[in-house]
Amino acid sequence: MRLQKNKDLFAKIAQQYNSWYEDPVNRCMDRQEKAAVTDALKGTGYRANLLEVGCGTGHWTEFFLSKGFQTTGLDISDEMLRVARSKEMKSAHFIQGDAHKLPFEDETFDICAAITLLEFVDDPRKVISQMYRVTRPGGRIIMGVLNKYSIVGIRRMLKPGKTIFSDAHFFSFRELQETLSKFGRSRIMGSTFCLPWEWALPYANVIEEFGRLFVPFWGTFLVGVLFKDNR
Ligand SMILES: C[S@@+](CC[C@H](N)C(=O)[O-])C[C@H]1O[C@@H](n2cnc3c(N)ncnc32)[C@H](O)[C@@H]1O
């Protein structure tokens, strides 16, 4: 079972997790990922009620709060949640729980989001169906995943030694599309074309525009939006 493995894995790395953002290339990727998720959130109401599944150390929780959403973060790892809670985001609620059995009533949230969670779970379809269940009709589910067919994705998968990605399941554009379309109307965006070298940073914006438009299936970060239409 990956559940216990994940708990152990993320317990070990919780304290160092945020140091990833100290690197300028990673900060660039983070900015591009956030721009893609901002697009995915377009048209949702201000102060909508958002559940972030697999919130980890709360990096994205801060982002969702900054966009005006009432945010609840759920994660399996007590240690990751401890770091999230230490950030003292006053209006966020954090809950320990398993994405395969979300501890909420049906149709509780306007938006359900998960950023780099699906790669680590035992049963991605079960997790999506749980997120679908707790989303209100008229709401949406946003899934951010790492693309197996991207330069950064391939480098992460091939990195020698044990890393958090050693047992992760990376997605492809098509795989995410097929998985989400089983539940309803969906849209996939490819983003984060920032190359993994500092010398390329000055060209990052141009490459991003080009990549999103012409080769979205090669973006490092894929964002899927699943709409739960009104009945
Ligand atoms: C790669 S981290 C991403 C954290 C955060 N979303 C971010 O992007 O910074 C994956 C997170 O998913 C959590 N996780 C893994 N399996 C889970 C499960 N079954 N239920 C809830 N959270 C889970 C881990 O504890 C970890 O915090």
The ligand as a Gaussian input file, in Angstrom:
#p B3LYP/6-31G(d) Opt

LIG

0 1
 C        4.284000      16.231000      -3.762000
 S        3.378000      16.646000      -2.338000
 C        2.436000      18.059000      -2.909000
 C        2.040000      18.983000      -1.790000
 C        1.365000      20.281000      -2.251000
 N        0.176000      20.004000      -3.010000
 C        2.337000      21.103000      -3.061000
 O        2.232000      21.092000      -4.308000
 O        3.200000      21.748000      -2.465000
 C        2.126000      15.385000      -2.263000
 C        1.289000      15.483000      -1.008000
 O        0.226000      14.531000      -1.103000
 C        0.027000      13.948000       0.179000
 N       -0.653000      12.648000       0.021000
 C       -0.151000      11.529000      -0.556000
 N       -1.094000      10.552000      -0.541000
 C       -2.205000      11.080000       0.044000
 C       -3.504000      10.589000       0.334000
 N       -3.870000       9.327000       0.035000
 N       -4.403000      11.419000       0.925000
 C       -4.064000      12.702000       1.237000
 N       -2.838000      13.231000       0.990000
 C       -1.922000      12.430000       0.402000
 C        1.425000      13.835000       0.757000
 O        1.425000      13.690000       2.160000
 C        2.045000      15.158000       0.277000
 O        1.863000      16.187000       1.213000

